[in-house]
């Protein structure tokens, strides 16, 4: 009986390990996330070595879901914005919107003393979305945007650089959202 239990435990470990596999970034994956260089037309100056502060990840889950993740985090002394962006394709629209909703709940727990000033009047996209300014001591310092559209979910956080103009935000984000929408 003990050997049978160990065999089941080993099988479950193998299944769990294969449930999510990290893969190489593929052509087109970069278009699915908002990247630091996209802020350059809005006045951001990047150092030559900015790419050394970027990370990309692509994961495929056992249910067929796909996630592409991007993060830009430079040393504080460079005084550059922070960006975290994630695009997901799910087996169903329900799963995508569940991921979007869970992300909203989780995000509000992670920002601590800071607050989200929700400004859905400035920008909307997809089946459900949330656009907000990140605020600390009544001073905006970044943006949060999350959405679900069909079988896709998308989220981006920018810290240290923000948009409070819906038209400029749309100009920035729409090419990425168009690419994400094609994931369906």
VMD Tcl script that builds the backbone (N, CA, C; Angstrom):
set m [mol new atoms 552]
animate dup $m
set s [atomselect $m all]
$s set {name element resname resid chain x y z} {
  {N N UNK 1 A 0.828 -1.198 0.000}
  {CA C UNK 1 A 0.000 0.000 0.000}
  {C C UNK 1 A 0.871 1.259 0.000}
  {N N UNK 2 A 1.945 1.258 0.777}
  {CA C UNK 2 A 2.831 2.419 0.862}
  {C C UNK 2 A 3.480 2.706 -0.498}
  {N N UNK 3 A 3.871 1.632 -1.235}
  {CA C UNK 3 A 4.482 1.830 -2.548}
  {C C UNK 3 A 3.466 2.408 -3.535}
  {N N UNK 4 A 2.217 1.975 -3.407}
  {CA C UNK 4 A 1.163 2.499 -4.275}
  {C C UNK 4 A 0.964 3.997 -4.030}
  {N N UNK 5 A 0.958 4.406 -2.748}
  {CA C UNK 5 A 0.796 5.818 -2.400}
  {C C UNK 5 A 1.970 6.644 -2.916}
  {N N UNK 6 A 3.173 6.120 -2.833}
  {CA C UNK 6 A 4.342 6.826 -3.351}
  {C C UNK 6 A 4.272 6.965 -4.862}
  {N N UNK 7 A 3.772 5.930 -5.534}
  {CA C UNK 7 A 3.630 5.984 -6.988}
  {C C UNK 7 A 2.616 7.053 -7.395}
  {N N UNK 8 A 1.517 7.149 -6.667}
  {CA C UNK 8 A 0.503 8.165 -6.951}
  {C C UNK 8 A 1.077 9.554 -6.688}
  {N N UNK 9 A 1.793 9.707 -5.583}
  {CA C UNK 9 A 2.402 10.998 -5.265}
  {C C UNK 9 A 3.405 11.406 -6.345}
  {N N UNK 10 A 4.211 10.471 -6.807}
  {CA C UNK 10 A 5.176 10.754 -7.860}
  {C C UNK 10 A 4.466 11.155 -9.157}
  {N N UNK 11 A 3.407 10.456 -9.489}
  {CA C UNK 11 A 2.644 10.783 -10.697}
  {C C UNK 11 A 2.034 12.180 -10.597}
  {N N UNK 12 A 1.501 12.531 -9.435}
  {CA C UNK 12 A 0.932 13.865 -9.243}
  {C C UNK 12 A 2.002 14.948 -9.352}
  {N N UNK 13 A 3.193 14.667 -8.830}
  {CA C UNK 13 A 4.303 15.627 -8.941}
  {C C UNK 13 A 4.699 15.838 -10.398}
  {N N UNK 14 A 4.715 14.771 -11.177}
  {CA C UNK 14 A 5.060 14.887 -12.597}
  {C C UNK 14 A 4.013 15.706 -13.341}
  {N N UNK 15 A 2.735 15.443 -13.050}
  {CA C UNK 15 A 1.655 16.199 -13.682}
  {C C UNK 15 A 1.741 17.671 -13.282}
  {N N UNK 16 A 1.982 17.945 -12.003}
  {CA C UNK 16 A 2.077 19.333 -11.546}
  {C C UNK 16 A 3.255 20.041 -12.201}
  {N N UNK 17 A 4.370 19.348 -12.336}
  {CA C UNK 17 A 5.553 19.963 -12.946}
  {C C UNK 17 A 5.320 20.267 -14.426}
  {N N UNK 18 A 4.518 19.461 -15.079}
  {CA C UNK 18 A 4.274 19.695 -16.505}
  {C C UNK 18 A 3.063 20.587 -16.748}
  {N N UNK 19 A 2.368 20.986 -15.702}
  {CA C UNK 19 A 1.171 21.804 -15.853}
  {C C UNK 19 A 1.499 23.193 -16.391}
  {N N UNK 20 A 2.678 23.671 -16.149}
  {CA C UNK 20 A 3.096 24.976 -16.619}
  {C C UNK 20 A 4.520 24.856 -17.123}
  {N N UNK 21 A 4.719 25.159 -18.383}
  {CA C UNK 21 A 6.067 25.096 -18.928}
  {C C UNK 21 A 6.464 26.480 -19.452}
  {N N UNK 22 A 7.666 26.867 -19.071}
  {CA C UNK 22 A 8.214 28.119 -19.572}
  {C C UNK 22 A 8.858 27.845 -20.914}
  {N N UNK 23 A 8.595 28.698 -21.855}
  {CA C UNK 23 A 9.108 28.520 -23.217}
  {C C UNK 23 A 9.817 29.778 -23.672}
  {N N UNK 24 A 10.566 29.639 -24.750}
  {CA C UNK 24 A 11.234 30.793 -25.348}
  {C C UNK 24 A 10.190 31.747 -25.918}
  {N N UNK 25 A 10.493 33.030 -25.829}
  {CA C UNK 25 A 9.630 34.043 -26.436}
  {C C UNK 25 A 9.602 33.798 -27.939}
  {N N UNK 26 A 8.420 33.845 -28.510}
  {CA C UNK 26 A 8.272 33.607 -29.946}
  {C C UNK 26 A 8.055 34.931 -30.675}
  {N N UNK 27 A 8.222 34.878 -31.984}
  {CA C UNK 27 A 7.981 36.068 -32.798}
  {C C UNK 27 A 6.546 36.539 -32.566}
  {N N UNK 28 A 6.385 37.795 -32.351}
  {CA C UNK 28 A 5.059 38.357 -32.099}
  {C C UNK 28 A 4.726 38.508 -30.626}
  {N N UNK 29 A 5.414 37.767 -29.746}
  {CA C UNK 29 A 5.114 37.862 -28.314}
  {C C UNK 29 A 5.385 39.260 -27.767}
  {N N UNK 30 A 6.428 39.912 -28.251}
  {CA C UNK 30 A 6.756 41.264 -27.771}
  {C C UNK 30 A 5.622 42.249 -28.037}
  {N N UNK 31 A 4.837 41.997 -29.086}
  {CA C UNK 31 A 3.730 42.893 -29.421}
  {C C UNK 31 A 2.566 42.778 -28.440}
  {N N UNK 32 A 2.556 41.716 -27.629}
  {CA C UNK 32 A 1.436 41.431 -26.732}
  {C C UNK 32 A 1.530 42.148 -25.389}
  {N N UNK 33 A 2.653 42.801 -25.136}
  {CA C UNK 33 A 2.863 43.466 -23.857}
  {C C UNK 33 A 3.333 44.901 -24.099}
  {N N UNK 34 A 3.042 45.773 -23.139}
  {CA C UNK 34 A 3.521 47.144 -23.222}
  {C C UNK 34 A 4.969 47.167 -22.737}
  {N N UNK 35 A 5.851 47.756 -23.536}
  {CA C UNK 35 A 7.273 47.790 -23.232}
  {C C UNK 35 A 7.748 49.216 -22.983}
  {N N UNK 36 A 8.864 49.341 -22.302}
  {CA C UNK 36 A 9.392 50.647 -21.904}
  {C C UNK 36 A 9.646 51.569 -23.096}
  {N N UNK 37 A 10.137 51.035 -24.199}
  {CA C UNK 37 A 10.453 51.911 -25.334}
  {C C UNK 37 A 9.208 52.561 -25.933}
  {N N UNK 38 A 8.027 52.019 -25.644}
  {CA C UNK 38 A 6.794 52.618 -26.148}
  {C C UNK 38 A 6.482 53.953 -25.468}
  {N N UNK 39 A 7.172 54.241 -24.355}
  {CA C UNK 39 A 6.970 55.513 -23.666}
  {C C UNK 39 A 7.843 56.631 -24.234}
  {N N UNK 40 A 8.786 56.302 -25.097}
  {CA C UNK 40 A 9.691 57.315 -25.647}
  {C C UNK 40 A 8.974 58.457 -26.374}
  {N N UNK 41 A 7.944 58.192 -27.191}
  {CA C UNK 41 A 7.269 59.317 -27.863}
  {C C UNK 41 A 6.596 60.292 -26.896}
  {N N UNK 42 A 6.478 59.915 -25.617}
  {CA C UNK 42 A 5.817 60.749 -24.619}
  {C C UNK 42 A 6.824 61.440 -23.699}
  {N N UNK 43 A 8.081 61.485 -24.143}
  {CA C UNK 43 A 9.092 62.254 -23.421}
  {C C UNK 43 A 10.089 61.445 -22.607}
  {N N UNK 44 A 9.974 60.134 -22.572}
  {CA C UNK 44 A 10.913 59.325 -21.801}
  {C C UNK 44 A 12.214 59.143 -22.578}
  {N N UNK 45 A 13.320 59.410 -21.928}
  {CA C UNK 45 A 14.639 59.187 -22.516}
  {C C UNK 45 A 15.230 57.938 -21.878}
  {N N UNK 46 A 15.633 56.993 -22.734}
  {CA C UNK 46 A 16.180 55.721 -22.254}
  {C C UNK 46 A 17.683 55.661 -22.480}
  {N N UNK 47 A 18.416 55.084 -21.523}
  {CA C UNK 47 A 19.847 54.873 -21.735}
  {C C UNK 47 A 20.054 53.731 -22.734}
  {N N UNK 48 A 21.235 53.679 -23.339}
  {CA C UNK 48 A 21.528 52.640 -24.326}
  {C C UNK 48 A 21.348 51.238 -23.765}
  {N N UNK 49 A 21.667 51.049 -22.505}
  {CA C UNK 49 A 21.623 49.708 -21.908}
  {C C UNK 49 A 20.253 49.344 -21.329}
  {N N UNK 50 A 19.196 50.048 -21.729}
  {CA C UNK 50 A 17.879 49.806 -21.129}
  {C C UNK 50 A 17.420 48.357 -21.267}
  {N N UNK 51 A 17.778 47.683 -22.350}
  {CA C UNK 51 A 17.321 46.303 -22.570}
  {C C UNK 51 A 17.845 45.352 -21.502}
  {N N UNK 52 A 18.936 45.706 -20.845}
  {CA C UNK 52 A 19.478 44.830 -19.801}
  {C C UNK 52 A 18.588 44.820 -18.552}
  {N N UNK 53 A 17.639 45.726 -18.477}
  {CA C UNK 53 A 16.722 45.787 -17.332}
  {C C UNK 53 A 15.351 45.192 -17.649}
  {N N UNK 54 A 15.219 44.584 -18.843}
  {CA C UNK 54 A 13.958 43.972 -19.263}
  {C C UNK 54 A 13.990 42.472 -19.014}
  {N N UNK 55 A 12.823 41.920 -18.742}
  {CA C UNK 55 A 12.690 40.457 -18.718}
  {C C UNK 55 A 11.382 40.081 -19.401}
  {N N UNK 56 A 11.448 39.001 -20.173}
  {CA C UNK 56 A 10.283 38.443 -20.866}
  {C C UNK 56 A 10.116 37.001 -20.421}
  {N N UNK 57 A 8.877 36.573 -20.324}
  {CA C UNK 57 A 8.598 35.180 -20.006}
  {C C UNK 57 A 7.367 34.744 -20.790}
  {N N UNK 58 A 7.389 33.505 -21.246}
  {CA C UNK 58 A 6.247 32.908 -21.958}
  {C C UNK 58 A 5.954 31.580 -21.282}
  {N N UNK 59 A 4.717 31.385 -20.851}
  {CA C UNK 59 A 4.328 30.123 -20.214}
  {C C UNK 59 A 3.115 29.535 -20.915}
  {N N UNK 60 A 3.144 28.236 -21.050}
  {CA C UNK 60 A 2.012 27.485 -21.589}
  {C C UNK 60 A 1.501 26.603 -20.449}
  {N N UNK 61 A 0.205 26.646 -20.170}
  {CA C UNK 61 A -0.368 25.868 -19.091}
  {C C UNK 61 A -1.041 24.633 -19.651}
  {N N UNK 62 A -1.258 23.659 -18.803}
  {CA C UNK 62 A -1.791 22.355 -19.216}
  {C C UNK 62 A -3.172 22.482 -19.870}
  {N N UNK 63 A -3.946 23.501 -19.494}
  {CA C UNK 63 A -5.285 23.673 -20.093}
  {C C UNK 63 A -5.232 24.376 -21.452}
  {N N UNK 64 A -4.020 24.679 -21.935}
  {CA C UNK 64 A -3.866 25.346 -23.215}
  {C C UNK 64 A -3.716 26.849 -23.107}
  {N N UNK 65 A -3.867 27.393 -21.912}
  {CA C UNK 65 A -3.709 28.830 -21.714}
  {C C UNK 65 A -2.265 29.236 -22.010}
  {N N UNK 66 A -2.118 30.461 -22.445}
  {CA C UNK 66 A -0.809 31.028 -22.762}
  {C C UNK 66 A -0.658 32.342 -22.018}
  {N N UNK 67 A 0.527 32.581 -21.459}
  {CA C UNK 67 A 0.800 33.831 -20.781}
  {C C UNK 67 A 2.126 34.383 -21.285}
  {N N UNK 68 A 2.136 35.665 -21.638}
  {CA C UNK 68 A 3.366 36.368 -21.988}
  {C C UNK 68 A 3.501 37.504 -20.974}
  {N N UNK 69 A 4.674 37.587 -20.357}
  {CA C UNK 69 A 4.904 38.546 -19.280}
  {C C UNK 69 A 6.148 39.379 -19.580}
  {N N UNK 70 A 6.067 40.663 -19.259}
  {CA C UNK 70 A 7.182 41.589 -19.453}
  {C C UNK 70 A 7.352 42.409 -18.185}
  {N N UNK 71 A 8.611 42.633 -17.811}
  {CA C UNK 71 A 8.892 43.521 -16.689}
  {C C UNK 71 A 10.118 44.357 -17.017}
  {N N UNK 72 A 10.024 45.637 -16.694}
  {CA C UNK 72 A 11.157 46.541 -16.809}
  {C C UNK 72 A 11.386 47.139 -15.439}
  {N N UNK 73 A 12.572 46.873 -14.899}
  {CA C UNK 73 A 12.906 47.423 -13.587}
  {C C UNK 73 A 14.380 47.794 -13.583}
  {N N UNK 74 A 14.639 49.085 -13.664}
  {CA C UNK 74 A 16.002 49.604 -13.670}
  {C C UNK 74 A 16.417 49.959 -12.242}
  {N N UNK 75 A 17.714 50.062 -11.998}
  {CA C UNK 75 A 18.169 50.507 -10.673}
  {C C UNK 75 A 17.590 51.892 -10.341}
  {N N UNK 76 A 17.286 52.111 -9.087}
  {CA C UNK 76 A 16.663 53.370 -8.655}
  {C C UNK 76 A 17.437 54.603 -9.094}
  {N N UNK 77 A 18.776 54.530 -9.098}
  {CA C UNK 77 A 19.573 55.708 -9.435}
  {C C UNK 77 A 19.381 56.175 -10.884}
  {N N UNK 78 A 18.834 55.318 -11.752}
  {CA C UNK 78 A 18.568 55.727 -13.135}
  {C C UNK 78 A 17.261 56.502 -13.268}
  {N N UNK 79 A 16.437 56.448 -12.227}
  {CA C UNK 79 A 15.182 57.192 -12.202}
  {C C UNK 79 A 14.328 56.952 -13.456}
  {N N UNK 80 A 14.155 55.673 -13.776}
  {CA C UNK 80 A 13.329 55.278 -14.919}
  {C C UNK 80 A 12.032 54.657 -14.430}
  {N N UNK 81 A 10.983 54.718 -15.228}
  {CA C UNK 81 A 9.710 54.099 -14.832}
  {C C UNK 81 A 9.834 52.581 -14.688}
  {N N UNK 82 A 8.908 52.032 -13.937}
  {CA C UNK 82 A 8.744 50.590 -13.784}
  {C C UNK 82 A 7.565 50.191 -14.652}
  {N N UNK 83 A 7.676 49.046 -15.343}
  {CA C UNK 83 A 6.538 48.517 -16.107}
  {C C UNK 83 A 6.423 47.024 -15.851}
  {N N UNK 84 A 5.198 46.595 -15.597}
  {CA C UNK 84 A 4.864 45.169 -15.556}
  {C C UNK 84 A 3.660 44.996 -16.459}
  {N N UNK 85 A 3.771 44.093 -17.432}
  {CA C UNK 85 A 2.692 43.888 -18.396}
  {C C UNK 85 A 2.526 42.397 -18.643}
  {N N UNK 86 A 1.279 41.958 -18.719}
  {CA C UNK 86 A 1.000 40.537 -18.915}
  {C C UNK 86 A -0.201 40.374 -19.854}
  {N N UNK 87 A -0.060 39.457 -20.797}
  {CA C UNK 87 A -1.150 39.118 -21.724}
  {C C UNK 87 A -1.418 37.629 -21.594}
  {N N UNK 88 A -2.684 37.260 -21.542}
  {CA C UNK 88 A -3.069 35.850 -21.386}
  {C C UNK 88 A -4.140 35.477 -22.404}
  {N N UNK 89 A -4.037 34.257 -22.925}
  {CA C UNK 89 A -5.101 33.670 -23.746}
  {C C UNK 89 A -5.597 32.448 -22.984}
  {N N UNK 90 A -6.910 32.367 -22.802}
  {CA C UNK 90 A -7.530 31.299 -22.016}
  {C C UNK 90 A -8.434 30.440 -22.898}
  {N N UNK 91 A -8.819 29.253 -22.409}
  {CA C UNK 91 A -9.711 28.389 -23.184}
  {C C UNK 91 A -11.113 28.975 -23.402}
  {N N UNK 92 A -11.515 29.903 -22.524}
  {CA C UNK 92 A -12.860 30.471 -22.664}
  {C C UNK 92 A -12.862 31.934 -22.233}
  {N N UNK 93 A -13.875 32.649 -22.676}
  {CA C UNK 93 A -14.049 34.044 -22.268}
  {C C UNK 93 A -14.298 34.123 -20.764}
  {N N UNK 94 A -15.000 33.152 -20.238}
  {CA C UNK 94 A -15.263 33.121 -18.792}
  {C C UNK 94 A -13.959 33.036 -18.008}
  {N N UNK 95 A -13.033 32.173 -18.452}
  {CA C UNK 95 A -11.730 32.049 -17.782}
  {C C UNK 95 A -10.944 33.351 -17.882}
  {N N UNK 96 A -10.991 34.003 -19.041}
  {CA C UNK 96 A -10.265 35.260 -19.229}
  {C C UNK 96 A -10.795 36.331 -18.281}
  {N N UNK 97 A -12.106 36.450 -18.177}
  {CA C UNK 97 A -12.683 37.467 -17.296}
  {C C UNK 97 A -12.485 37.110 -15.825}
  {N N UNK 98 A -12.423 35.827 -15.510}
  {CA C UNK 98 A -12.105 35.420 -14.131}
  {C C UNK 98 A -10.670 35.825 -13.791}
  {N N UNK 99 A -9.764 35.658 -14.730}
  {CA C UNK 99 A -8.372 36.070 -14.516}
  {C C UNK 99 A -8.292 37.590 -14.338}
  {N N UNK 100 A -9.003 38.324 -15.166}
  {CA C UNK 100 A -9.055 39.788 -15.052}
  {C C UNK 100 A -9.580 40.198 -13.671}
  {N N UNK 101 A -10.671 39.591 -13.232}
  {CA C UNK 101 A -11.263 39.935 -11.934}
  {C C UNK 101 A -10.315 39.600 -10.787}
  {N N UNK 102 A -9.688 38.432 -10.846}
  {CA C UNK 102 A -8.735 38.036 -9.803}
  {C C UNK 102 A -7.545 38.999 -9.783}
  {N N UNK 103 A -7.104 39.419 -10.957}
  {CA C UNK 103 A -6.004 40.376 -11.029}
  {C C UNK 103 A -6.354 41.705 -10.391}
  {N N UNK 104 A -7.573 42.172 -10.590}
  {CA C UNK 104 A -8.012 43.429 -9.971}
  {C C UNK 104 A -8.013 43.325 -8.453}
  {N N UNK 105 A -8.528 42.220 -7.947}
  {CA C UNK 105 A -8.576 42.028 -6.497}
  {C C UNK 105 A -7.159 41.936 -5.939}
  {N N UNK 106 A -6.337 41.123 -6.569}
  {CA C UNK 106 A -4.959 40.956 -6.106}
  {C C UNK 106 A -4.173 42.245 -6.177}
  {N N UNK 107 A -4.414 43.034 -7.208}
  {CA C UNK 107 A -3.663 44.268 -7.375}
  {C C UNK 107 A -3.963 45.251 -6.255}
  {N N UNK 108 A -5.225 45.389 -5.917}
  {CA C UNK 108 A -5.572 46.343 -4.861}
  {C C UNK 108 A -4.970 45.929 -3.525}
  {N N UNK 109 A -4.739 44.644 -3.326}
  {CA C UNK 109 A -4.097 44.187 -2.093}
  {C C UNK 109 A -2.593 44.480 -2.106}
  {N N UNK 110 A -1.972 44.483 -3.288}
  {CA C UNK 110 A -0.519 44.669 -3.397}
  {C C UNK 110 A -0.074 46.118 -3.283}
  {N N UNK 111 A -0.919 47.091 -3.529}
  {CA C UNK 111 A -0.438 48.473 -3.585}
  {C C UNK 111 A -0.315 49.118 -2.211}
  {N N UNK 112 A -0.709 48.426 -1.167}
  {CA C UNK 112 A -0.490 48.915 0.188}
  {C C UNK 112 A -1.165 50.238 0.470}
  {N N UNK 113 A -0.385 51.215 0.948}
  {CA C UNK 113 A -0.931 52.526 1.325}
  {C C UNK 113 A -1.356 53.350 0.124}
  {N N UNK 114 A -0.813 53.057 -1.024}
  {CA C UNK 114 A -1.192 53.799 -2.226}
  {C C UNK 114 A -2.644 53.476 -2.583}
  {N N UNK 115 A -3.212 54.291 -3.451}
  {CA C UNK 115 A -4.601 54.063 -3.842}
  {C C UNK 115 A -4.727 54.057 -5.362}
  {N N UNK 116 A -5.816 53.490 -5.801}
  {CA C UNK 116 A -6.189 53.522 -7.212}
  {C C UNK 116 A -7.287 54.562 -7.366}
  {N N UNK 117 A -7.050 55.525 -8.218}
  {CA C UNK 117 A -8.088 56.476 -8.579}
  {C C UNK 117 A -8.666 55.994 -9.909}
  {N N UNK 118 A -9.770 55.257 -9.835}
  {CA C UNK 118 A -10.352 54.646 -11.030}
  {C C UNK 118 A -10.891 55.743 -11.938}
  {N N UNK 119 A -10.458 55.687 -13.199}
  {CA C UNK 119 A -10.838 56.692 -14.191}
  {C C UNK 119 A -11.327 56.007 -15.461}
  {N N UNK 120 A -12.299 55.129 -15.302}
  {CA C UNK 120 A -12.871 54.452 -16.465}
  {C C UNK 120 A -13.507 55.427 -17.448}
  {N N UNK 121 A -13.759 56.662 -17.004}
  {CA C UNK 121 A -14.282 57.683 -17.917}
  {C C UNK 121 A -13.236 58.081 -18.965}
  {N N UNK 122 A -11.956 57.823 -18.692}
  {CA C UNK 122 A -10.890 58.190 -19.631}
  {C C UNK 122 A -10.633 57.120 -20.687}
  {N N UNK 123 A -10.815 55.847 -20.303}
  {CA C UNK 123 A -10.500 54.779 -21.260}
  {C C UNK 123 A -11.208 53.489 -20.873}
  {N N UNK 124 A -11.763 52.828 -21.880}
  {CA C UNK 124 A -12.392 51.503 -21.735}
  {C C UNK 124 A -11.992 50.659 -22.930}
  {N N UNK 125 A -11.960 49.346 -22.707}
  {CA C UNK 125 A -11.653 48.432 -23.810}
  {C C UNK 125 A -12.177 47.051 -23.455}
  {N N UNK 126 A -12.655 46.324 -24.447}
  {CA C UNK 126 A -13.029 44.925 -24.266}
  {C C UNK 126 A -14.359 44.729 -23.567}
  {N N UNK 127 A -14.527 43.521 -23.039}
  {CA C UNK 127 A -15.772 43.154 -22.358}
  {C C UNK 127 A -15.863 43.806 -20.986}
  {N N UNK 128 A -14.733 43.852 -20.278}
  {CA C UNK 128 A -14.633 44.514 -18.977}
  {C C UNK 128 A -13.253 45.141 -18.917}
  {N N UNK 129 A -13.164 46.312 -18.286}
  {CA C UNK 129 A -11.852 46.916 -18.118}
  {C C UNK 129 A -11.841 47.875 -16.933}
  {N N UNK 130 A -10.635 48.187 -16.499}
  {CA C UNK 130 A -10.438 49.175 -15.436}
  {C C UNK 130 A -9.191 49.979 -15.785}
  {N N UNK 131 A -9.352 51.299 -15.803}
  {CA C UNK 131 A -8.232 52.208 -16.008}
  {C C UNK 131 A -8.127 53.069 -14.757}
  {N N UNK 132 A -6.924 53.184 -14.219}
  {CA C UNK 132 A -6.766 53.939 -12.975}
  {C C UNK 132 A -5.422 54.639 -12.918}
  {N N UNK 133 A -5.408 55.688 -12.121}
  {CA C UNK 133 A -4.160 56.353 -11.749}
  {C C UNK 133 A -3.705 55.745 -10.429}
  {N N UNK 134 A -2.419 55.497 -10.299}
  {CA C UNK 134 A -1.839 55.095 -9.023}
  {C C UNK 134 A -1.509 56.379 -8.276}
  {N N UNK 135 A -1.943 56.471 -7.026}
  {CA C UNK 135 A -1.823 57.718 -6.274}
  {C C UNK 135 A -1.177 57.446 -4.922}
  {N N UNK 136 A -0.241 58.340 -4.549}
  {CA C UNK 136 A 0.389 58.299 -3.241}
  {C C UNK 136 A 0.338 59.714 -2.680}
  {N N UNK 137 A -0.236 59.864 -1.500}
  {CA C UNK 137 A -0.374 61.192 -0.872}
  {C C UNK 137 A -0.989 62.214 -1.832}
  {N N UNK 138 A -2.055 61.820 -2.493}
  {CA C UNK 138 A -2.790 62.683 -3.437}
  {C C UNK 138 A -2.003 63.039 -4.696}
  {N N UNK 139 A -0.868 62.389 -4.932}
  {CA C UNK 139 A -0.055 62.654 -6.118}
  {C C UNK 139 A -0.045 61.437 -7.037}
  {N N UNK 140 A -0.542 61.588 -8.267}
  {CA C UNK 140 A -0.474 60.467 -9.208}
  {C C UNK 140 A 0.982 60.179 -9.577}
  {N N UNK 141 A 1.287 58.895 -9.708}
  {CA C UNK 141 A 2.651 58.513 -10.085}
  {C C UNK 141 A 2.689 57.369 -11.099}
  {N N UNK 142 A 1.537 56.853 -11.486}
  {CA C UNK 142 A 1.535 55.747 -12.437}
  {C C UNK 142 A 0.131 55.400 -12.881}
  {N N UNK 143 A 0.050 54.318 -13.675}
  {CA C UNK 143 A -1.236 53.844 -14.182}
  {C C UNK 143 A -1.371 52.354 -13.974}
  {N N UNK 144 A -2.627 51.947 -13.847}
  {CA C UNK 144 A -2.996 50.536 -13.858}
  {C C UNK 144 A -4.091 50.399 -14.910}
  {N N UNK 145 A -3.961 49.373 -15.741}
  {CA C UNK 145 A -5.024 49.066 -16.686}
  {C C UNK 145 A -5.142 47.549 -16.767}
  {N N UNK 146 A -6.366 47.067 -16.689}
  {CA C UNK 146 A -6.644 45.646 -16.864}
  {C C UNK 146 A -7.902 45.485 -17.686}
  {N N UNK 147 A -7.963 44.376 -18.452}
  {CA C UNK 147 A -9.158 44.139 -19.261}
  {C C UNK 147 A -9.275 42.658 -19.591}
  {N N UNK 148 A -10.491 42.273 -19.953}
  {CA C UNK 148 A -10.714 40.977 -20.589}
  {C C UNK 148 A -11.523 41.248 -21.855}
  {N N UNK 149 A -11.199 40.491 -22.889}
  {CA C UNK 149 A -11.855 40.661 -24.188}
  {C C UNK 149 A -11.845 39.299 -24.859}
  {N N UNK 150 A -13.026 38.723 -25.046}
  {CA C UNK 150 A -13.077 37.373 -25.595}
  {C C UNK 150 A -12.312 36.427 -24.679}
  {N N UNK 151 A -11.405 35.664 -25.246}
  {CA C UNK 151 A -10.627 34.692 -24.465}
  {C C UNK 151 A -9.310 35.265 -23.941}
  {N N UNK 152 A -9.152 36.588 -24.013}
  {CA C UNK 152 A -7.901 37.186 -23.578}
  {C C UNK 152 A -8.075 38.058 -22.339}
  {N N UNK 153 A -6.997 38.149 -21.583}
  {CA C UNK 153 A -6.916 39.064 -20.448}
  {C C UNK 153 A -5.587 39.801 -20.574}
  {N N UNK 154 A -5.567 41.026 -20.107}
  {CA C UNK 154 A -4.374 41.853 -20.215}
  {C C UNK 154 A -4.308 42.757 -19.003}
  {N N UNK 155 A -3.082 43.027 -18.539}
  {CA C UNK 155 A -2.889 43.936 -17.423}
  {C C UNK 155 A -1.554 44.631 -17.601}
  {N N UNK 156 A -1.512 45.917 -17.246}
  {CA C UNK 156 A -0.252 46.655 -17.244}
  {C C UNK 156 A -0.242 47.613 -16.061}
  {N N UNK 157 A 0.929 47.718 -15.446}
  {CA C UNK 157 A 1.177 48.689 -14.400}
  {C C UNK 157 A 2.393 49.504 -14.812}
  {N N UNK 158 A 2.270 50.805 -14.712}
  {CA C UNK 158 A 3.393 51.708 -14.945}
  {C C UNK 158 A 3.570 52.525 -13.672}
  {N N UNK 159 A 4.772 52.575 -13.162}
  {CA C UNK 159 A 5.085 53.410 -12.004}
  {C C UNK 159 A 6.177 54.400 -12.374}
  {N N UNK 160 A 6.032 55.637 -11.934}
  {CA C UNK 160 A 7.039 56.642 -12.224}
  {C C UNK 160 A 6.799 57.397 -13.520}
  {N N UNK 161 A 5.675 57.184 -14.141}
  {CA C UNK 161 A 5.296 57.838 -15.398}
  {C C UNK 161 A 3.800 57.576 -15.527}
  {N N UNK 162 A 3.006 58.578 -15.805}
  {CA C UNK 162 A 1.568 58.312 -15.863}
  {C C UNK 162 A 0.869 59.129 -16.934}
  {N N UNK 163 A -0.313 58.637 -17.275}
  {CA C UNK 163 A -1.190 59.277 -18.251}
  {C C UNK 163 A -2.502 59.611 -17.558}
  {N N UNK 164 A -2.923 60.869 -17.665}
  {CA C UNK 164 A -4.246 61.255 -17.179}
  {C C UNK 164 A -5.088 61.842 -18.307}
  {N N UNK 165 A -4.659 61.537 -19.540}
  {CA C UNK 165 A -5.349 61.966 -20.749}
  {C C UNK 165 A -5.747 60.696 -21.511}
  {N N UNK 166 A -7.048 60.471 -21.639}
  {CA C UNK 166 A -7.549 59.260 -22.279}
  {C C UNK 166 A -7.102 59.094 -23.721}
  {N N UNK 167 A -7.012 60.193 -24.465}
  {CA C UNK 167 A -6.588 60.099 -25.865}
  {C C UNK 167 A -5.129 59.673 -25.980}
  {N N UNK 168 A -4.277 60.223 -25.131}
  {CA C UNK 168 A -2.861 59.821 -25.150}
  {C C UNK 168 A -2.698 58.371 -24.708}
  {N N UNK 169 A -3.467 57.976 -23.679}
  {CA C UNK 169 A -3.404 56.588 -23.226}
  {C C UNK 169 A -3.841 55.649 -24.355}
  {N N UNK 170 A -4.909 55.990 -25.045}
  {CA C UNK 170 A -5.389 55.161 -26.156}
  {C C UNK 170 A -4.328 55.069 -27.250}
  {N N UNK 171 A -3.690 56.183 -27.553}
  {CA C UNK 171 A -2.622 56.191 -28.556}
  {C C UNK 171 A -1.489 55.246 -28.157}
  {N N UNK 172 A -1.145 55.242 -26.881}
  {CA C UNK 172 A -0.090 54.365 -26.371}
  {C C UNK 172 A -0.506 52.899 -26.382}
  {N N UNK 173 A -1.664 52.591 -25.844}
  {CA C UNK 173 A -2.027 51.199 -25.533}
  {C C UNK 173 A -2.745 50.465 -26.663}
  {N N UNK 174 A -3.433 51.171 -27.547}
  {CA C UNK 174 A -4.231 50.484 -28.569}
  {C C UNK 174 A -3.449 49.525 -29.467}
  {N N UNK 175 A -2.230 49.841 -29.917}
  {CA C UNK 175 A -1.508 48.843 -30.723}
  {C C UNK 175 A -1.269 47.530 -29.964}
  {N N UNK 176 A -0.976 47.636 -28.682}
  {CA C UNK 176 A -0.777 46.427 -27.869}
  {C C UNK 176 A -2.096 45.682 -27.701}
  {N N UNK 177 A -3.173 46.399 -27.412}
  {CA C UNK 177 A -4.471 45.745 -27.227}
  {C C UNK 177 A -4.969 45.108 -28.525}
  {N N UNK 178 A -4.678 45.718 -29.643}
  {CA C UNK 178 A -5.044 45.109 -30.932}
  {C C UNK 178 A -4.316 43.772 -31.109}
  {N N UNK 179 A -3.028 43.724 -30.750}
  {CA C UNK 179 A -2.269 42.478 -30.850}
  {C C UNK 179 A -2.811 41.433 -29.883}
  {N N UNK 180 A -3.135 41.859 -28.661}
  {CA C UNK 180 A -3.693 40.931 -27.664}
  {C C UNK 180 A -5.025 40.367 -28.150}
  {N N UNK 181 A -5.848 41.213 -28.745}
  {CA C UNK 181 A -7.160 40.765 -29.243}
  {C C UNK 181 A -7.026 39.695 -30.322}
  {N N UNK 182 A -5.906 39.702 -31.041}
  {CA C UNK 182 A -5.672 38.695 -32.075}
  {C C UNK 182 A -5.269 37.332 -31.485}
  {N N UNK 183 A -5.003 37.284 -30.180}
  {CA C UNK 183 A -4.660 36.017 -29.526}
  {C C UNK 183 A -5.850 35.065 -29.532}
  {N N UNK 184 A -7.074 35.614 -29.619}
  {CA C UNK 184 A -8.276 34.773 -29.580}
  {C C UNK 184 A -8.203 33.788 -30.705}
}
mol reanalyze $m
mol bondsrecalc $m
mol representation Tube
mol addrep $m
